[in-house]
């Protein structure tokens, strides 16, 4: 039996070093060389300071900014709590939350009278989605324009420019990165306070 235990221990140590240390280190090094921005979290910097990531949503609540999807990852897109609530469509808690979100959306956006886009009320699977649909952005444009004191058409053109097409032309849906759109707003239509 001893002649089987020692080789098994040695093999476990060798495989741990190879697959737990060397392989991840080599792959990480290659990725940092080939894709340095993505390997560092796709961080967005403004004036030399990180203000967020292109890949993780943030909570925007001020009227002069576009708001993202509801987050099921704690309050404010907490990456440590990533995941959806997993409530079914007939669950009373989900129905109550959506009704409250509808009321809040209508109160914040009284100029918008059309149907509320689904992604404005529903969480993504991770709860960290940084994107909204173009329809969701257009539904908020009147509020943002009024808060910034500009014509809706000016905000509308910024949304149109921010729409990202389907990946590879056929995967997913067109989308708008909320952080990037809000940064464009601050650059193109700064608040004067």
Secondary structure in CASP SS format (residue, H / E / C, confidence):
PFRMAT SS
TARGET T0000
AUTHOR 0000-0000-0000
METHOD secondary structure of the structure
MODEL  1
X C 1.00
X H 1.00
X H 1.00
X H 1.00
X H 1.00
X H 1.00
X H 1.00
X H 1.00
X H 1.00
X H 1.00
X H 1.00
X H 1.00
X H 1.00
X H 1.00
X H 1.00
X H 1.00
X H 1.00
X H 1.00
X H 1.00
X H 1.00
X H 1.00
X H 1.00
X H 1.00
X H 1.00
X H 1.00
X H 1.00
X H 1.00
X H 1.00
X H 1.00
X H 1.00
X H 1.00
X H 1.00
X H 1.00
X H 1.00
X C 1.00
X H 1.00
X H 1.00
X H 1.00
X H 1.00
X C 1.00
X C 1.00
X C 1.00
X E 1.00
X E 1.00
X E 1.00
X E 1.00
X C 1.00
X C 1.00
X E 1.00
X E 1.00
X E 1.00
X E 1.00
X E 1.00
X C 1.00
X C 1.00
X C 1.00
X C 1.00
X C 1.00
X C 1.00
X C 1.00
X C 1.00
X C 1.00
X C 1.00
X C 1.00
X C 1.00
X C 1.00
X C 1.00
X C 1.00
X C 1.00
X C 1.00
X C 1.00
X C 1.00
X C 1.00
X C 1.00
X C 1.00
X C 1.00
X C 1.00
X C 1.00
X H 1.00
X H 1.00
X H 1.00
X C 1.00
X C 1.00
X C 1.00
X C 1.00
X C 1.00
X C 1.00
X C 1.00
X C 1.00
X C 1.00
X C 1.00
X H 1.00
X H 1.00
X H 1.00
X H 1.00
X H 1.00
X H 1.00
X H 1.00
X H 1.00
X H 1.00
X H 1.00
X H 1.00
X H 1.00
X H 1.00
X H 1.00
X H 1.00
X H 1.00
X H 1.00
X C 1.00
X C 1.00
X C 1.00
X C 1.00
X C 1.00
X C 1.00
X C 1.00
X C 1.00
X C 1.00
X H 1.00
X H 1.00
X H 1.00
X C 1.00
X C 1.00
X C 1.00
X C 1.00
X C 1.00
X C 1.00
X C 1.00
X C 1.00
X C 1.00
X C 1.00
X E 1.00
X E 1.00
X C 1.00
X H 1.00
X H 1.00
X H 1.00
X H 1.00
X H 1.00
X H 1.00
X H 1.00
X H 1.00
X H 1.00
X H 1.00
X H 1.00
X H 1.00
X H 1.00
X H 1.00
X H 1.00
X C 1.00
X C 1.00
X C 1.00
X H 1.00
X H 1.00
X H 1.00
X H 1.00
X H 1.00
X H 1.00
X H 1.00
X H 1.00
X H 1.00
X H 1.00
X H 1.00
X E 1.00
X E 1.00
X C 1.00
X C 1.00
X E 1.00
X C 1.00
X C 1.00
X C 1.00
X E 1.00
X C 1.00
X C 1.00
X C 1.00
X E 1.00
X E 1.00
X E 1.00
X H 1.00
X H 1.00
X H 1.00
X H 1.00
X H 1.00
X H 1.00
X H 1.00
X H 1.00
X H 1.00
X H 1.00
X H 1.00
X C 1.00
X C 1.00
X C 1.00
X C 1.00
X C 1.00
END
